[in-house]
Each structure stands twice: as C-alpha cells, then as structure tokens.
C-alpha cells in the first residue's frame, strides 16, 4: 500500500494496481509490472484511479487473508511530489504545456 503514495510523488498513478501486477522478488520485495495504463496525478480522474487501486489492495487482503485495515492512503493526503515522471513518459492526463512546465520545474530536459 505504501507504493501508491510513492508513485504519486513521482506524478503517476498505476492504472491497474492489483494482485496480478504485483510480484515478489527472491527477498520478498514487491515488483510492480504492467504500466501501460499509468495516468498522471494531474489527470482529471486521478482521484478515482488512486482510490480504485487502494480498494483493489484492500479487497485482496480481505478475500485471501480475511484481513481488513482502516489504514489506507487517500489521494488528498499523498501529494509530496519529487519529480515529473508523468511528464517524462507522457502519461495520460499530461497536456503538452503542462509537461514542459513540470520538466522545467524539476530541472529535467523536455
């Protein structure tokens, strides 16, 4: 669950964050796959995508482990942006001028 705000800090939301797209390496660290549906935190539906991802994780643990937690990140609480990955990869929701502005703000080449 902690990965969702970390992604958002880079300006992106995984568009399909569920148990099929989360693997574990040999040291039990999560490896996230399948990013084609990634959207920018600036996307008009970013909040919906973020909340949907949170709900996927919550439902997975409820279904398979009968575990429910009241603790979960909310889109409004996570915005600690560190760079402009969304602009760099032209994620859905980033318009051309916004991408230029973000790259400039974070010292990145267009």
C-alpha angles and dihedrals in degrees: 000000000000090000093068095067090041091057090046089053086063091049098257139107119199105238096212109028104168141125092278091061099044118080133172126233124218090279093050093254114145118253114196119210138181110048103168091107093052114136133194121256083237091061112119090238097040093117091053092049092048094049091046090055091050090050092050090057094044092049092048093056092043093050099043104028104022087236124141124180128192088207115092135138118256124210092238091055101050108064104122098133118197103171145349106262089144091060093042093056095032093239118195110280097036111113119203098257092044089053091052092048093049093048090050092048093052096040095249128142115245 
